Amino acid sequence: MDQATRDLFARTGPPLRPNGERKLAHNVFMQVTWGLLGAAALGQLFLLVWLDVMS
């Protein structure tokens, strides 16, 4: 990585709130995405247990 790229990365940090928290954590799209991912994981766990018990 050249010096110009390192300087650019040093000047452009991730967007933070005044308390130091990342702004992306409160993005509605990210909250919905993580919610759907969690629901899919719970659904797969339920199906795994249910199909194991039924067989």
WOSUL-V197787 format. One line per field, one symbol per residue. psi: psi as a letter, one per 20 degrees, with the letter a starting at -180 (. if undefined). Layout:
# WOSUL-V197787
psi=???
This chain:
# WOSUL-V197787
psi=prhhgggghhhnrqpqrhjiqqhhhjpgghggghghggghghghgghggghhhh.
